[in-house]
Amino acid sequence: MNCSHTYIAIPPGETIKEQLSFRSMSQKEFALRMGLTEKHVTNLLKGRVQLTSNVAMRLESVLGVPAVFWENLEALYRETLIKVEEENQMEADAEIAKKLPCYDMVKNGWISSSKNSYDKVVILRKFFEVSTLQLINNPAINRIACRRFSSGDKSDYSLLAWAQQAKIEARNCNTAPINISGLKKVIPNIRSMSVSSPEIFCPELRNLFSDNGIALIFLPHIKDSALHGASFYDGKKIVVGLTVRGKYADKFWFSLFHEIAHIIYGHIGQANGTSDDDEKKADLFARETLVPSESLKSFVQDRIFTASALIQFANSINIDVGILVGRLQHDGIIRHNQFNNLKRQYILS
């Protein structure tokens, strides 16, 4: 017997048991009279197998109850069973919905608003394109490589919502076939864009990525996601989604090259996502691509940390000075409150 908060699905087997009890007939004798195995009869009584028209006719002969009665009873049971399963699944999904960043998703226009928990589940199922929200955690569906600084229920569910929106928006991007070697070749071009303004580099970046089979998507940051960027396969293209957490240029460019590293090193599409070693390797690639340690070493040795000196060195290696400031702060060479006025803040669209 299966039940939910509203429904109880009673299999026809319960009525058959009543008939057997009335006749003081054992299941073994019943199986012999029905011409069925005892195992099949046991499953029939418990509702594990369907009561077919053939079995209904046998029941009419053995128990004297019309076949149509058993067929109707079976149809009612199956119909109610679906309602039980759906209601129980709906309640489980409603709990998952509480963990998703619905407020931000509505605010950003990704989903419509609903105060009814069941309606909200339906909206979220359509957004994630799954029959039940329990499937959104399936690593075989996600396989997301990303840069973030924490994990946990809130962070993980925010990442899933953010990545799904990136996937949806990427469908409007026409891309060439995936070309990893082509992406490697344009890395110097991408790096040089850091000295430009977003109005200039955003369309150029999109075109460069698109030419190599990658859809580049900019999305707003979601509260509690601790997310900077994510990359994953979607059909015949790669999707790279970026957010500007903190809106600073150094974080944007570091996240971009971190995701590029995941792509060229083959980290995306792995069944269990990225490992700690994958993340460290991507971090190192981003650091060395943006501000090579060998070049930085010679600058640091002079110990001249003035705004003009930082700007001059950044210009000499053709990088935005804010990226240099971020690197020096991260490495503990200067304090985190120094030269923040040299960091540019982006608003991307």
Secondary structure by P-SEA (a helix, b strand, c coil): ccccccbbbbcaaaaaaaaaaaacccaaaaaaaacccaaaaaaaaaccccccaaaaaaaaaaccccaaaaaaaaaaaaaaaaaaaaaaaaaaaaaaaaacaaaaaaaaccbbbbccaaaaaaaaaaaaccccccccccccccccccccccccaaaaaaaaaaaaaaaaaacccccccccaaaaaaaaaaaaaccccccccaaaaaaaaaaaacbbbbbbcccccccccbbbbbcccbbbbbbbbccccaaaaaaaaaaaaaaaaaccccccccccaaaaaaaaaaaaaaaccaaaaaaaaaaccccaaaaaaaaaaacccaaaaaaaaaaacccccccccccbbbbbcc
